[in-house]
Amino acid sequence: MIRSSHGLRAARAEDWPAMRSIFLAGIATGQASFETEATLPQCWDDFTRSKHPESITVIHDDMGRIAAWGALAPTSTRYCYRGVAEVQLYVAPESRGHGLGARILADLIRFSETYCLWTLQAVVFPENRPSIQLFEAHGFRQVGYREKIAQMNGEWRDTLLFERRSPHIK
C-alpha cells in the first residue's frame, strides 16, 4: 500500500532495530504489553511472521528517525476470522503526544478497508488513558473487560478490549 503522508511509509527489514527499540520502550512503561524483552522477536522475519506484513508501517520524526510503528496481526488462522485483526501500535517516548500514533492508526484503518478486514481489535490496559483516547477518537468502542487475564511481574492485570467495525464491509 502506498503511504501518502509525509514521513509515513511501509516498514522494511532494516527498520527492525529501531522498531524493536520503540517496542522495548513501550514494554518498559508497564502499560503497553504483557510482552517481555525475552519474548520479543529477535529478527525481522520472526516479527513479520505473525502480522499482515503489508500493514507494517513506520513514521519518521523531523530528524528522519523512526518515531513510531504500527501493524495489524490476524487474530486467528481460521478462515471464518480472516477479516479480524489486532492493532499493534508503539510510539517512541520522546515522540508521544505529537499525533504520530493517530497518523499510523488512520493508516492502519485505511489498510484494513483496502484489504477487507471487517473488524479491528485493540487490547489496552485500563490505566493507559492516552491509548484509550486514541482508539475511541478513531471509532473504536469498548466491547469487553478481561479481569486478571494474565500476569505481569507476578501481578494479575486486567485489559480492555476495543473494536472497530468497518462501515463499508458488510
Secondary structure, DSSP 8 states (H G I E B T S, - for coil): ----STTEEE--GGGHHHHHHHHHHHHHHTSS-S--GGGS-SSHHHHHTTS-GGG-EEEE-TTS-EEEEEEEEES-SSGGGTTEEEEEEEE-GGGTTSSHHHHHHHHHHHHHHHTT--EEEEEE-TT-HHHHHHHHHTT-EEEEEEEEEEEETTEEEEEEEEEEE-SS--
